[in-house]
Amino acid sequence: MEEKSNFEIRFEGRYRDGSAPWEIGRPQPLILDLWEKGAFQGDILDVGCGTGENTLFLASKGHSVFGVDLSATAIEQAQTKARTRKQDVEFHVGNALQLASLNRVFDTLLDSAVFHVFTDAERPAYAESLAHVLKPSGRLYVVCFSEKEPPGWGPRRVPQKEIRDTFKQYFKIDSIQEATYQTLMKPEPIQAWLSSLIRF
């Protein structure tokens, strides 16, 4: 039997069997709060969109939103949701480390719990990939687990310094704020960082 790749074990398999704890069946409350504050402008790219709840929410509010995820299963599920809800939203299977292949640029980028899955070696490529598709002075929002979240299940915890070091070549750090992220793993929210960055 062919051994499953790390991606299949961690992500694709989770979408196939419905066990992805980050898929809460609704947009993240943090994204609702950002929208209410007018954070999303122009054309939006939802990086690592999963089954599309954040993407579809923003589209329902009149935004032009494009969702991309490496998981073909997640994208299929997102497309099904869009059809069921009669929303015209574009979803695409793609690698977050190779966003330049989209041949598009956006005004706002959203990373809702993607950054923290990358290794140290992958982080520079991720920052560069994001920079390729964000217009100058465009804004990037990054939500990731904070080191204040106790050790245990889930992705690595990220100190503020690692966020600053990863993105400083292409982005100005506008703010890094304490936030929370909802999952199905436990009733209380995860301690997270919400970073707001501006493309040079």
N, CA and C atoms as an extended XYZ file, in Angstrom:
600
Properties=species:S:1:pos:R:3:atomname:S:1:resname:S:1:resid:I:1 pbc="F F F"
N         0.846       -1.196        0.000 N   MET     1
C         0.000        0.000        0.000 CA  MET     1
C         0.879        1.243        0.000 C   MET     1
N         0.529        2.209       -0.844 N   GLU     2
C         1.304        3.437       -0.934 CA  GLU     2
C         1.135        4.261        0.344 C   GLU     2
N         2.247        4.729        0.895 N   GLU     3
C         2.207        5.521        2.115 CA  GLU     3
C         1.602        6.891        1.819 C   GLU     3
N         0.727        7.339        2.713 N   LYS     4
C         0.097        8.630        2.539 CA  LYS     4
C         1.097        9.751        2.809 C   LYS     4
N         0.965       10.833        2.050 N   SER     5
C         1.814       11.992        2.282 CA  SER     5
C         1.379       12.706        3.549 C   SER     5
N         2.257       13.548        4.062 N   ASN     6
C         1.939       14.327        5.251 CA  ASN     6
C         0.714       15.206        5.007 C   ASN     6
N         0.619       15.759        3.789 N   PHE     7
C        -0.541       16.593        3.469 CA  PHE     7
C        -1.831       15.787        3.535 C   PHE     7
N        -1.831       14.594        2.954 N   GLU     8
C        -3.037       13.770        2.961 CA  GLU     8
C        -3.460       13.421        4.381 C   GLU     8
N        -2.476       13.121        5.233 N   ILE     9
C        -2.781       12.748        6.610 CA  ILE     9
C        -3.335       13.934        7.387 C   ILE     9
N        -2.719       15.099        7.216 N   ARG    10
C        -3.066       16.252        8.044 CA  ARG    10
C        -4.265       17.031        7.536 C   ARG    10
N        -4.452       17.079        6.234 N   PHE    11
C        -5.471       17.965        5.692 CA  PHE    11
C        -6.469       17.268        4.774 C   PHE    11
N        -5.993       16.717        3.679 N   GLU    12
C        -6.917       16.123        2.712 CA  GLU    12
C        -7.787       15.051        3.359 C   GLU    12
N        -7.154       14.188        4.148 N   GLY    13
C        -7.914       13.142        4.824 CA  GLY    13
C        -8.957       13.690        5.774 C   GLY    13
N        -8.632       14.795        6.430 N   ARG    14
C        -9.573       15.424        7.362 CA  ARG    14
C       -10.812       15.937        6.632 C   ARG    14
N       -10.592       16.517        5.453 N   TYR    15
C       -11.739       16.997        4.685 CA  TYR    15
C       -12.567       15.830        4.158 C   TYR    15
N       -11.915       14.768        3.783 N   ARG    16
C       -12.644       13.617        3.240 CA  ARG    16
C       -13.536       12.961        4.278 C   ARG    16
N       -13.039       12.851        5.524 N   ASP    17
C       -13.842       12.163        6.545 CA  ASP    17
C       -14.603       13.111        7.462 C   ASP    17
N       -14.517       14.411        7.176 N   GLY    18
C       -15.286       15.374        7.950 CA  GLY    18
C       -14.779       15.629        9.349 C   GLY    18
N       -13.487       15.376        9.588 N   SER    19
C       -12.945       15.506       10.941 CA  SER    19
C       -12.075       16.742       11.138 C   SER    19
N       -12.112       17.682       10.189 N   ALA    20
C       -11.275       18.882       10.301 CA  ALA    20
C       -11.795       19.768       11.429 C   ALA    20
N       -11.047       19.930       12.521 N   PRO    21
C       -11.568       20.688       13.673 CA  PRO    21
C       -11.649       22.179       13.438 C   PRO    21
N       -10.988       22.674       12.391 N   TRP    22
C       -11.054       24.106       12.079 CA  TRP    22
C       -12.286       24.443       11.247 C   TRP    22
N       -12.998       23.431       10.768 N   GLU    23
C       -14.224       23.666        9.997 CA  GLU    23
C       -15.399       23.671       10.965 C   GLU    23
N       -15.832       24.861       11.362 N   ILE    24
C       -16.846       24.990       12.406 CA  ILE    24
C       -18.255       25.193       11.849 C   ILE    24
N       -18.394       25.165       10.516 N   GLY    25
C       -19.714       25.265        9.914 CA  GLY    25
C       -20.253       26.673        9.795 C   GLY    25
N       -19.409       27.637       10.039 N   ARG    26
C       -19.796       29.044        9.949 CA  ARG    26
C       -18.515       29.859        9.841 C   ARG    26
N       -18.605       31.126        9.464 N   PRO    27
C       -17.376       31.937        9.435 CA  PRO    27
C       -16.824       32.122       10.836 C   PRO    27
N       -15.526       32.315       10.918 N   GLN    28
C       -14.901       32.594       12.203 CA  GLN    28
C       -15.447       33.910       12.775 C   GLN    28
N       -15.815       33.933       14.056 N   PRO    29
C       -16.276       35.191       14.666 CA  PRO    29
C       -15.295       36.338       14.462 C   PRO    29
N       -14.027       36.020       14.445 N   LEU    30
C       -13.009       37.049       14.229 CA  LEU    30
C       -13.170       37.717       12.861 C   LEU    30
N       -13.552       36.939       11.862 N   ILE    31
C       -13.744       37.483       10.517 CA  ILE    31
C       -14.991       38.373       10.482 C   ILE    31
N       -16.027       37.965       11.195 N   LEU    32
C       -17.222       38.808       11.290 CA  LEU    32
C       -16.871       40.154       11.915 C   LEU    32
N       -16.054       40.111       12.954 N   ASP    33
C       -15.655       41.339       13.633 CA  ASP    33
C       -14.836       42.238       12.711 C   ASP    33
N       -13.916       41.636       11.965 N   LEU    34
C       -13.121       42.418       11.021 CA  LEU    34
C       -14.013       43.071        9.969 C   LEU    34
N       -14.969       42.311        9.467 N   TRP    35
C       -15.861       42.867        8.451 CA  TRP    35
C       -16.663       44.046        9.011 C   TRP    35
N       -17.169       43.893       10.227 N   GLU    36
C       -17.958       44.963       10.833 CA  GLU    36
C       -17.126       46.234       10.992 C   GLU    36
N       -15.812       46.076       11.126 N   LYS    37
C       -14.927       47.223       11.276 CA  LYS    37
C       -14.457       47.785        9.929 C   LYS    37
N       -14.960       47.213        8.831 N   GLY    38
C       -14.597       47.711        7.509 CA  GLY    38
C       -13.217       47.311        7.048 C   GLY    38
N       -12.722       46.154        7.532 N   ALA    39
C       -11.346       45.747        7.260 CA  ALA    39
C       -11.123       45.294        5.820 C   ALA    39
N       -12.152       44.805        5.160 N   PHE    40
C       -11.976       44.194        3.844 CA  PHE    40
C       -12.332       45.187        2.741 C   PHE    40
N       -11.360       45.396        1.859 N   GLN    41
C       -11.529       46.364        0.784 CA  GLN    41
C       -11.186       45.729       -0.565 C   GLN    41
N       -11.887       46.167       -1.601 N   GLY    42
C       -11.550       45.742       -2.964 CA  GLY    42
C       -11.666       44.250       -3.184 C   GLY    42
N       -10.851       43.741       -4.103 N   ASP    43
C       -10.818       42.309       -4.400 CA  ASP    43
C       -10.078       41.576       -3.284 C   ASP    43
N       -10.654       40.465       -2.823 N   ILE    44
C       -10.129       39.745       -1.666 CA  ILE    44
C        -9.714       38.337       -2.074 C   ILE    44
N        -8.562       37.896       -1.575 N   LEU    45
C        -8.124       36.512       -1.721 CA  LEU    45
C        -8.132       35.861       -0.350 C   LEU    45
N        -8.886       34.769       -0.218 N   ASP    46
C        -8.915       33.967        1.012 CA  ASP    46
C        -7.964       32.793        0.807 C   ASP    46
N        -6.792       32.881        1.436 N   VAL    47
C        -5.730       31.884        1.258 CA  VAL    47
C        -5.961       30.729        2.229 C   VAL    47
N        -5.995       29.503        1.699 N   GLY    48
C        -6.297       28.360        2.562 CA  GLY    48
C        -7.742       28.426        3.018 C   GLY    48
N        -8.639       28.608        2.065 N   CYS    49
C       -10.043       28.895        2.365 CA  CYS    49
C       -10.808       27.707        2.916 C   CYS    49
N       -10.247       26.492        2.814 N   GLY    50
C       -10.972       25.316        3.285 CA  GLY    50
C       -12.281       25.151        2.538 C   GLY    50
N       -13.349       24.865        3.279 N   THR    51
C       -14.646       24.656        2.628 CA  THR    51
C       -15.407       25.960        2.409 C   THR    51
N       -14.745       27.088        2.644 N   GLY    52
C       -15.238       28.358        2.127 CA  GLY    52
C       -16.160       29.186        2.993 C   GLY    52
N       -16.285       28.884        4.286 N   GLU    53
C       -17.235       29.657        5.092 CA  GLU    53
C       -16.871       31.142        5.172 C   GLU    53
N       -15.601       31.452        5.396 N   ASN    54
C       -15.203       32.862        5.440 CA  ASN    54
C       -15.381       33.522        4.072 C   ASN    54
N       -14.991       32.811        3.033 N   THR    55
C       -15.098       33.321        1.662 CA  THR    55
C       -16.548       33.646        1.317 C   THR    55
N       -17.421       32.703        1.596 N   LEU    56
C       -18.830       32.866        1.245 CA  LEU    56
C       -19.498       33.965        2.077 C   LEU    56
N       -19.082       34.090        3.325 N   PHE    57
C       -19.616       35.176        4.143 CA  PHE    57
C       -19.265       36.528        3.533 C   PHE    57
N       -18.000       36.720        3.197 N   LEU    58
C       -17.574       37.996        2.620 CA  LEU    58
C       -18.282       38.262        1.286 C   LEU    58
N       -18.429       37.216        0.487 N   ALA    59
C       -19.139       37.380       -0.789 CA  ALA    59
C       -20.591       37.765       -0.556 C   ALA    59
N       -21.203       37.223        0.484 N   SER    60
C       -22.605       37.536        0.780 CA  SER    60
C       -22.793       38.995        1.170 C   SER    60
N       -21.696       39.642        1.564 N   LYS    61
C       -21.738       41.051        1.934 CA  LYS    61
C       -21.359       41.966        0.768 C   LYS    61
N       -21.284       41.385       -0.427 N   GLY    62
C       -21.054       42.181       -1.616 CA  GLY    62
C       -19.614       42.302       -2.058 C   GLY    62
N       -18.702       41.600       -1.389 N   HIS    63
C       -17.291       41.673       -1.769 CA  HIS    63
C       -16.982       40.717       -2.920 C   HIS    63
N       -15.989       41.071       -3.709 N   SER    64
C       -15.444       40.178       -4.726 CA  SER    64
C       -14.361       39.331       -4.061 C   SER    64
N       -14.634       38.042       -3.892 N   VAL    65
C       -13.748       37.172       -3.119 CA  VAL    65
C       -13.378       35.942       -3.935 C   VAL    65
N       -12.125       35.558       -3.843 N   PHE    66
C       -11.578       34.383       -4.530 CA  PHE    66
C       -10.991       33.476       -3.443 C   PHE    66
N       -11.372       32.207       -3.434 N   GLY    67
C       -10.864       31.270       -2.443 CA  GLY    67
C        -9.911       30.271       -3.055 C   GLY    67
N        -8.784       30.022       -2.385 N   VAL    68
C        -7.811       29.049       -2.870 CA  VAL    68
C        -7.399       28.125       -1.726 C   VAL    68
N        -7.268       26.838       -2.040 N   ASP    69
C        -6.842       25.857       -1.048 CA  ASP    69
C        -6.157       24.705       -1.771 C   ASP    69
N        -5.197       24.100       -1.078 N   LEU    70
C        -4.466       22.982       -1.663 CA  LEU    70
C        -5.309       21.712       -1.739 C   LEU    70
N        -6.320       21.629       -0.904 N   SER    71
C        -7.154       20.426       -0.845 CA  SER    71
C        -8.249       20.453       -1.910 C   SER    71
N        -8.209       19.506       -2.820 N   ALA    72
C        -9.248       19.403       -3.848 CA  ALA    72
C       -10.597       19.076       -3.215 C   ALA    72
N       -10.580       18.275       -2.157 N   THR    73
C       -11.828       17.927       -1.474 CA  THR    73
C       -12.461       19.149       -0.843 C   THR    73
N       -11.647       19.984       -0.190 N   ALA    74
C       -12.168       21.202        0.424 CA  ALA    74
C       -12.768       22.126       -0.626 C   ALA    74
N       -12.091       22.268       -1.751 N   ILE    75
C       -12.590       23.143       -2.812 CA  ILE    75
C       -13.896       22.600       -3.392 C   ILE    75
N       -13.995       21.301       -3.562 N   GLU    76
C       -15.251       20.707       -4.034 CA  GLU    76
C       -16.395       21.021       -3.073 C   GLU    76
N       -16.111       20.917       -1.784 N   GLN    77
C       -17.137       21.204       -0.779 CA  GLN    77
C       -17.515       22.686       -0.790 C   GLN    77
N       -16.517       23.546       -0.967 N   ALA    78
C       -16.795       24.986       -1.046 CA  ALA    78
C       -17.660       25.306       -2.265 C   ALA    78
N       -17.355       24.691       -3.390 N   GLN    79
C       -18.136       24.924       -4.604 CA  GLN    79
C       -19.570       24.436       -4.446 C   GLN    79
N       -19.735       23.319       -3.753 N   THR    80
C       -21.085       22.806       -3.486 CA  THR    80
C       -21.871       23.774       -2.608 C   THR    80
N       -21.218       24.313       -1.590 N   LYS    81
C       -21.875       25.307       -0.733 CA  LYS    81
C       -22.298       26.523       -1.551 C   LYS    81
N       -21.419       26.976       -2.421 N   ALA    82
C       -21.730       28.154       -3.227 CA  ALA    82
C       -22.951       27.901       -4.114 C   ALA    82
N       -22.999       26.727       -4.721 N   ARG    83
C       -24.155       26.398       -5.569 CA  ARG    83
C       -25.425       26.322       -4.741 C   ARG    83
N       -25.347       25.661       -3.585 N   THR    84
C       -26.517       25.499       -2.723 CA  THR    84
C       -27.044       26.849       -2.247 C   THR    84
N       -26.127       27.749       -1.953 N   ARG    85
C       -26.513       29.072       -1.443 CA  ARG    85
C       -26.736       30.083       -2.569 C   ARG    85
N       -26.596       29.588       -3.811 N   LYS    86
C       -26.785       30.442       -4.996 CA  LYS    86
C       -25.874       31.670       -4.964 C   LYS    86
N       -24.601       31.411       -4.632 N   GLN    87
C       -23.591       32.463       -4.623 CA  GLN    87
C       -22.580       32.208       -5.734 C   GLN    87
N       -22.273       33.252       -6.457 N   ASP    88
C       -21.309       33.162       -7.551 CA  ASP    88
C       -19.921       33.515       -7.005 C   ASP    88
N       -19.231       32.500       -6.488 N   VAL    89
C       -17.912       32.694       -5.881 CA  VAL    89
C       -16.933       31.741       -6.545 C   VAL    89
N       -15.762       32.246       -6.873 N   GLU    90
C       -14.752       31.430       -7.548 CA  GLU    90
C       -13.824       30.778       -6.527 C   GLU    90
N       -13.686       29.458       -6.623 N   PHE    91
C       -12.760       28.698       -5.784 CA  PHE    91
C       -11.767       27.963       -6.686 C   PHE    91
N       -10.545       27.823       -6.195 N   HIS    92
C        -9.477       27.277       -7.029 CA  HIS    92
C        -8.560       26.395       -6.178 C   HIS    92
N        -8.199       25.234       -6.702 N   VAL    93
C        -7.202       24.392       -6.039 CA  VAL    93
C        -5.824       24.975       -6.332 C   VAL    93
N        -5.094       25.324       -5.298 N   GLY    94
C        -3.786       25.932       -5.505 CA  GLY    94
C        -2.939       25.897       -4.252 C   GLY    94
N        -1.653       26.026       -4.465 N   ASN    95
C        -0.668       25.967       -3.384 CA  ASN    95
C        -0.404       27.373       -2.857 C   ASN    95
N        -0.542       27.559       -1.551 N   ALA    96
C        -0.315       28.871       -0.949 CA  ALA    96
C         1.127       29.339       -1.090 C   ALA    96
N         2.037       28.415       -1.366 N   LEU    97
C         3.431       28.775       -1.568 CA  LEU    97
C         3.718       29.181       -3.010 C   LEU    97
N         2.717       29.067       -3.876 N   GLN    98
C         2.899       29.365       -5.293 CA  GLN    98
C         1.740       30.196       -5.842 C   GLN    98
N         1.361       31.224       -5.114 N   LEU    99
C         0.198       32.023       -5.497 CA  LEU    99
C         0.419       32.837       -6.762 C   LEU    99
N         1.672       33.088       -7.126 N   ALA   100
C         1.943       33.832       -8.356 CA  ALA   100
C         1.336       33.130       -9.573 C   ALA   100
N         1.142       31.820       -9.466 N   SER   101
C         0.565       31.069      -10.583 CA  SER   101
C        -0.888       31.457      -10.857 C   SER   101
N        -1.522       32.172       -9.931 N   LEU   102
C        -2.893       32.630      -10.163 CA  LEU   102
C        -2.953       33.731      -11.225 C   LEU   102
N        -1.825       34.433      -11.421 N   ASN   103
C        -1.759       35.544      -12.376 CA  ASN   103
C        -2.809       36.613      -12.077 C   ASN   103
N        -2.965       36.889      -10.788 N   ARG   104
C        -3.909       37.897      -10.347 CA  ARG   104
C        -3.321       38.661       -9.168 C   ARG   104
N        -3.838       39.853       -8.942 N   VAL   105
C        -3.456       40.609       -7.745 CA  VAL   105
C        -4.727       41.062       -7.044 C   VAL   105
N        -4.599       41.287       -5.738 N   PHE   106
C        -5.754       41.581       -4.901 CA  PHE   106
C        -5.472       42.790       -4.012 C   PHE   106
N        -6.554       43.356       -3.478 N   ASP   107
C        -6.440       44.494       -2.571 CA  ASP   107
C        -6.288       44.052       -1.119 C   ASP   107
N        -6.875       42.909       -0.790 N   THR   108
C        -6.854       42.396        0.574 CA  THR   108
C        -6.617       40.892        0.542 C   THR   108
N        -5.753       40.414        1.423 N   LEU   109
C        -5.520       38.980        1.578 CA  LEU   109
C        -5.937       38.552        2.981 C   LEU   109
N        -6.525       37.378        3.079 N   LEU   110
C        -6.911       36.797        4.363 CA  LEU   110
C        -6.246       35.443        4.535 C   LEU   110
N        -5.527       35.290        5.634 N   ASP   111
C        -4.967       34.004        6.054 CA  ASP   111
C        -5.584       33.684        7.406 C   ASP   111
N        -6.587       32.834        7.399 N   SER   112
C        -7.245       32.423        8.635 CA  SER   112
C        -6.729       31.045        9.029 C   SER   112
N        -5.654       31.047        9.835 N   ALA   113
C        -5.066       29.815       10.382 CA  ALA   113
C        -4.348       28.970        9.331 C   ALA   113
N        -3.533       29.621        8.504 N   VAL   114
C        -2.692       28.916        7.534 CA  VAL   114
C        -1.214       29.056        7.896 C   VAL   114
N        -0.786       30.254        8.207 N   PHE   115
C         0.634       30.522        8.454 CA  PHE   115
C         1.269       29.548        9.438 C   PHE   115
N         0.555       29.189       10.475 N   HIS   116
C         1.169       28.366       11.518 CA  HIS   116
C         1.404       26.911       11.112 C   HIS   116
N         0.949       26.491        9.934 N   VAL   117
C         1.202       25.117        9.507 CA  VAL   117
C         2.546       24.975        8.791 C   VAL   117
N         3.165       26.092        8.416 N   PHE   118
C         4.391       26.018        7.631 CA  PHE   118
C         5.627       25.840        8.519 C   PHE   118
N         6.603       25.142        7.972 N   THR   119
C         7.874       24.970        8.657 CA  THR   119
C         8.691       26.252        8.562 C   THR   119
N         9.757       26.322        9.346 N   ASP   120
C        10.650       27.485        9.264 CA  ASP   120
C        11.175       27.666        7.842 C   ASP   120
N        11.488       26.552        7.188 N   ALA   121
C        12.046       26.621        5.834 CA  ALA   121
C        11.019       27.124        4.822 C   ALA   121
N         9.734       26.863        5.066 N   GLU   122
C         8.688       27.261        4.121 CA  GLU   122
C         8.223       28.705        4.318 C   GLU   122
N         8.450       29.246        5.480 N   ARG   123
C         7.899       30.571        5.784 CA  ARG   123
C         8.364       31.676        4.826 C   ARG   123
N         9.646       31.775        4.485 N   PRO   124
C        10.039       32.839        3.540 CA  PRO   124
C         9.331       32.725        2.194 C   PRO   124
N         9.165       31.500        1.707 N   ALA   125
C         8.472       31.301        0.432 CA  ALA   125
C         7.010       31.707        0.550 C   ALA   125
N         6.418       31.485        1.703 N   TYR   126
C         5.025       31.879        1.906 CA  TYR   126
C         4.881       33.397        1.871 C   TYR   126
N         5.762       34.088        2.581 N   ALA   127
C         5.711       35.555        2.582 CA  ALA   127
C         5.879       36.103        1.172 C   ALA   127
N         6.813       35.544        0.416 N   GLU   128
C         7.041       35.995       -0.961 CA  GLU   128
C         5.828       35.703       -1.837 C   GLU   128
N         5.220       34.531       -1.645 N   SER   129
C         4.044       34.151       -2.414 CA  SER   129
C         2.897       35.133       -2.188 C   SER   129
N         2.672       35.503       -0.942 N   LEU   130
C         1.631       36.471       -0.621 CA  LEU   130
C         1.930       37.828       -1.243 C   LEU   130
N         3.188       38.224       -1.166 N   ALA   131
C         3.585       39.527       -1.711 CA  ALA   131
C         3.335       39.607       -3.215 C   ALA   131
N         3.474       38.490       -3.909 N   HIS   132
C         3.260       38.456       -5.360 CA  HIS   132
C         1.841       38.832       -5.746 C   HIS   132
N         0.874       38.513       -4.874 N   VAL   133
C        -0.527       38.679       -5.280 CA  VAL   133
C        -1.233       39.815       -4.544 C   VAL   133
N        -0.492       40.598       -3.764 N   LEU   134
C        -1.080       41.729       -3.064 CA  LEU   134
C        -0.574       43.036       -3.660 C   LEU   134
N        -1.498       43.926       -3.973 N   LYS   135
C        -1.129       45.211       -4.551 CA  LYS   135
C        -0.321       46.034       -3.544 C   LYS   135
N         0.552       46.917       -4.017 N   PRO   136
C         1.244       47.828       -3.101 CA  PRO   136
C         0.240       48.591       -2.242 C   PRO   136
N         0.536       48.687       -0.969 N   SER   137
C        -0.338       49.312        0.034 CA  SER   137
C        -1.568       48.471        0.346 C   SER   137
N        -1.680       47.284       -0.260 N   GLY   138
C        -2.756       46.371        0.092 CA  GLY   138
C        -2.535       45.790        1.477 C   GLY   138
N        -3.588       45.210        2.039 N   ARG   139
C        -3.515       44.747        3.414 CA  ARG   139
C        -3.656       43.228        3.512 C   ARG   139
N        -2.843       42.650        4.383 N   LEU   140
C        -2.863       41.220        4.669 CA  LEU   140
C        -3.245       41.019        6.127 C   LEU   140
N        -4.227       40.135        6.363 N   TYR   141
C        -4.598       39.749        7.717 CA  TYR   141
C        -4.172       38.305        7.946 C   TYR   141
N        -3.447       38.078        9.034 N   VAL   142
C        -2.965       36.745        9.368 CA  VAL   142
C        -3.459       36.368       10.762 C   VAL   142
N        -4.171       35.243       10.834 N   VAL   143
C        -4.631       34.704       12.107 CA  VAL   143
C        -3.872       33.410       12.362 C   VAL   143
N        -3.188       33.324       13.502 N   CYS   144
C        -2.437       32.105       13.820 CA  CYS   144
C        -2.475       31.838       15.316 C   CYS   144
N        -2.208       30.600       15.684 N   PHE   145
C        -2.155       30.234       17.096 CA  PHE   145
C        -1.049       31.035       17.786 C   PHE   145
N        -1.336       31.478       18.981 N   SER   146
C        -0.376       32.227       19.785 CA  SER   146
C         0.367       31.296       20.733 C   SER   146
N         1.570       31.701       21.121 N   GLU   147
C         2.310       30.930       22.121 CA  GLU   147
C         1.614       30.958       23.489 C   GLU   147
N         0.601       31.806       23.640 N   LYS   148
C        -0.162       31.847       24.882 CA  LYS   148
C        -1.151       30.689       24.990 C   LYS   148
N        -1.422       30.034       23.863 N   GLU   149
C        -2.246       28.832       23.885 CA  GLU   149
C        -1.409       27.681       24.460 C   GLU   149
N        -1.897       26.985       25.512 N   PRO   150
C        -1.113       25.901       26.123 CA  PRO   150
C        -0.732       24.827       25.112 C   PRO   150
N         0.389       24.159       25.327 N   PRO   151
C         0.804       23.074       24.434 CA  PRO   151
C        -0.264       21.984       24.370 C   PRO   151
N        -0.277       21.283       23.252 N   GLY   152
C        -1.255       20.209       23.083 CA  GLY   152
C        -1.511       19.961       21.617 C   GLY   152
N        -2.761       19.600       21.298 N   TRP   153
C        -3.115       19.272       19.923 CA  TRP   153
C        -2.958       20.504       19.032 C   TRP   153
N        -2.936       20.256       17.749 N   GLY   154
C        -2.977       21.359       16.790 CA  GLY   154
C        -1.613       21.826       16.330 C   GLY   154
N        -1.597       22.916       15.563 N   PRO   155
C        -0.367       23.413       14.956 CA  PRO   155
C         0.547       24.072       15.980 C   PRO   155
N         1.719       24.439       15.522 N   ARG   156
C         2.693       25.091       16.394 CA  ARG   156
C         2.166       26.436       16.875 C   ARG   156
N         2.639       26.822       18.036 N   ARG   157
C         2.306       28.129       18.581 CA  ARG   157
C         3.336       29.138       18.077 C   ARG   157
N         2.888       30.353       17.816 N   VAL   158
C         3.745       31.327       17.141 CA  VAL   158
C         3.932       32.573       17.997 C   VAL   158
N         5.164       32.890       18.379 N   PRO   159
C         5.425       34.160       19.060 CA  PRO   159
C         5.366       35.328       18.072 C   PRO   159
N         5.107       36.504       18.589 N   GLN   160
C         5.040       37.690       17.731 CA  GLN   160
C         6.315       37.879       16.909 C   GLN   160
N         7.457       37.624       17.519 N   LYS   161
C         8.731       37.848       16.823 CA  LYS   161
C         8.814       37.046       15.537 C   LYS   161
N         8.289       35.833       15.542 N   GLU   162
C         8.346       34.998       14.342 CA  GLU   162
C         7.462       35.573       13.234 C   GLU   162
N         6.353       36.183       13.610 N   ILE   163
C         5.502       36.843       12.608 CA  ILE   163
C         6.260       38.014       11.990 C   ILE   163
N         6.845       38.827       12.840 N   ARG   164
C         7.578       40.005       12.350 CA  ARG   164
C         8.744       39.593       11.458 C   ARG   164
N         9.494       38.590       11.893 N   ASP   165
C        10.666       38.162       11.131 CA  ASP   165
C        10.289       37.574        9.777 C   ASP   165
N         9.180       36.855        9.726 N   THR   166
C         8.771       36.214        8.475 CA  THR   166
C         8.362       37.223        7.411 C   THR   166
N         7.624       38.244        7.808 N   PHE   167
C         6.993       39.128        6.819 CA  PHE   167
C         7.716       40.450        6.592 C   PHE   167
N         8.759       40.734        7.353 N   LYS   168
C         9.353       42.071        7.325 CA  LYS   168
C         9.966       42.465        5.984 C   LYS   168
N        10.316       41.499        5.137 N   GLN   169
C        10.932       41.850        3.856 CA  GLN   169
C         9.937       42.497        2.897 C   GLN   169
N         8.668       42.121        3.003 N   TYR   170
C         7.674       42.574        2.029 CA  TYR   170
C         6.553       43.419        2.635 C   TYR   170
N         6.423       43.374        3.951 N   PHE   171
C         5.269       43.993        4.587 CA  PHE   171
C         5.666       44.861        5.781 C   PHE   171
N         4.907       45.921        5.952 N   LYS   172
C         4.985       46.711        7.177 CA  LYS   172
C         4.003       46.115        8.184 C   LYS   172
N         4.447       45.873        9.399 N   ILE   173
C         3.568       45.370       10.445 CA  ILE   173
C         2.755       46.548       10.983 C   ILE   173
N         1.477       46.564       10.695 N   ASP   174
C         0.622       47.629       11.191 CA  ASP   174
C         0.216       47.373       12.640 C   ASP   174
N        -0.168       46.120       12.931 N   SER   175
C        -0.538       45.770       14.298 CA  SER   175
C        -0.523       44.255       14.463 C   SER   175
N        -0.276       43.808       15.686 N   ILE   176
C        -0.440       42.406       16.078 CA  ILE   176
C        -1.235       42.419       17.381 C   ILE   176
N        -2.433       41.867       17.331 N   GLN   177
C        -3.342       41.946       18.470 CA  GLN   177
C        -3.707       40.560       18.979 C   GLN   177
N        -3.970       40.474       20.271 N   GLU   178
C        -4.488       39.235       20.830 CA  GLU   178
C        -5.883       38.983       20.265 C   GLU   178
N        -6.156       37.726       19.954 N   ALA   179
C        -7.440       37.361       19.369 CA  ALA   179
C        -7.770       35.931       19.795 C   ALA   179
N        -8.905       35.433       19.325 N   THR   180
C        -9.278       34.042       19.584 CA  THR   180
C        -9.753       33.395       18.294 C   THR   180
N        -9.616       32.079       18.248 N   TYR   181
C        -9.963       31.293       17.058 CA  TYR   181
C       -10.801       30.103       17.509 C   TYR   181
N       -11.930       29.900       16.870 N   GLN   182
C       -12.843       28.825       17.254 CA  GLN   182
C       -12.493       27.520       16.537 C   GLN   182
N       -12.598       26.409       17.263 N   THR   183
C       -12.429       25.079       16.677 CA  THR   183
C       -13.493       24.149       17.261 C   THR   183
N       -13.522       22.927       16.757 N   LEU   184
C       -14.425       21.908       17.294 CA  LEU   184
C       -13.748       21.035       18.349 C   LEU   184
N       -12.482       21.318       18.632 N   MET   185
C       -11.735       20.464       19.547 CA  MET   185
C       -12.098       20.699       21.009 C   MET   185
N       -12.476       21.929       21.327 N   LYS   186
C       -12.855       22.236       22.704 CA  LYS   186
C       -13.784       23.444       22.693 C   LYS   186
N       -14.625       23.581       23.706 N   PRO   187
C       -15.617       24.660       23.681 CA  PRO   187
C       -15.024       26.056       23.789 C   PRO   187
N       -13.936       26.179       24.537 N   GLU   188
C       -13.337       27.504       24.665 CA  GLU   188
C       -12.463       27.802       23.448 C   GLU   188
N       -12.348       29.074       23.083 N   PRO   189
C       -11.574       29.424       21.892 CA  PRO   189
C       -10.076       29.296       22.114 C   PRO   189
N        -9.358       29.182       20.999 N   ILE   190
C        -7.900       29.105       20.995 CA  ILE   190
C        -7.330       30.522       21.094 C   ILE   190
N        -6.254       30.668       21.869 N   GLN   191
C        -5.555       31.950       21.938 CA  GLN   191
C        -4.764       32.157       20.647 C   GLN   191
N        -4.956       33.290       20.033 N   ALA   192
C        -4.373       33.534       18.706 CA  ALA   192
C        -3.834       34.949       18.606 C   ALA   192
N        -3.125       35.180       17.495 N   TRP   193
C        -2.708       36.516       17.106 CA  TRP   193
C        -3.456       36.904       15.848 C   TRP   193
N        -3.882       38.150       15.789 N   LEU   194
C        -4.398       38.737       14.556 CA  LEU   194
C        -3.416       39.805       14.126 C   LEU   194
N        -2.759       39.555       13.008 N   SER   195
C        -1.766       40.497       12.485 CA  SER   195
C        -2.343       41.227       11.280 C   SER   195
N        -2.113       42.527       11.247 N   SER   196
C        -2.505       43.359       10.109 CA  SER   196
C        -1.225       43.922        9.494 C   SER   196
N        -0.987       43.583        8.225 N   LEU   197
C         0.252       43.965        7.550 CA  LEU   197
C        -0.064       44.696        6.253 C   LEU   197
N         0.810       45.615        5.891 N   ILE   198
C         0.618       46.401        4.676 CA  ILE   198
C         1.781       46.141        3.709 C   ILE   198
N         1.435       45.857        2.456 N   ARG   199
C         2.450       45.557        1.436 CA  ARG   199
C         3.250       46.814        1.110 C   ARG   199
N         4.575       46.678        1.103 N   PHE   200
C         5.427       47.790        0.703 CA  PHE   200
C         5.160       48.158       -0.757 C   PHE   200
